[in-house]
Amino acid sequence: MAKVRYIDHDGAADEVKIFGVVFKDGEVTEVSNDVAIRLFGNRYFEAADKETASENDDVTLEAVHRGRGTYAIISGDKVVKDGLSKEDSEAFNAMSDEDKAEYVN
């Protein structure tokens, strides 16, 4: 699970609903890693626990579907590698944790 914050830069919507989750301006909302990855790069959202995620050594690497046939390797709510095919993501998820770490480094 990841924590994200919705930021209404334009003052257009105090509340939005995306991917079935309701976000309120300035409030932290806990979402699945899949939803967090889809929000990655959207200027209206930011990771609410940036410092915690970067310092957490127990976060595992996982390949997830980002939509439109693209997959990415994530660590917590951070994208480590993007542009994988479905086959590559399935192969990655079948690897041991040591092999996953070696693959992304």
C-alpha positions, 0 to 999 in steps of 0.5 A: 500500500502507498500513501498519496496526496491530491493537490488541486493546483488550479482550484478547480476541484476540492475532491476527485474520484479516480480509479474508484478512489476519492481524493480530497485536496491536501489530504493523504489517502492510502491506495494500492501500489497499482493505483499509485503507479498509475498516478505516478507522473500526474502533477495533481498527485504526490507520494505522501511518504517519500522519505519513508519509502526511500529509507525502507529496506524491506520494500520488495520489487514487483512488476505491475501493470500500468495500463495499455499493455505496459508494465513497470517494476516498482519498489513501494510507490517508486517506479524503478524500471518502466516499459516492460512487456507482459512476458518480461513482467511475469518472468521478473515476478517469478525471480528470487528477491536476490535476482530481482535486485541484481536485475534492476541494478 
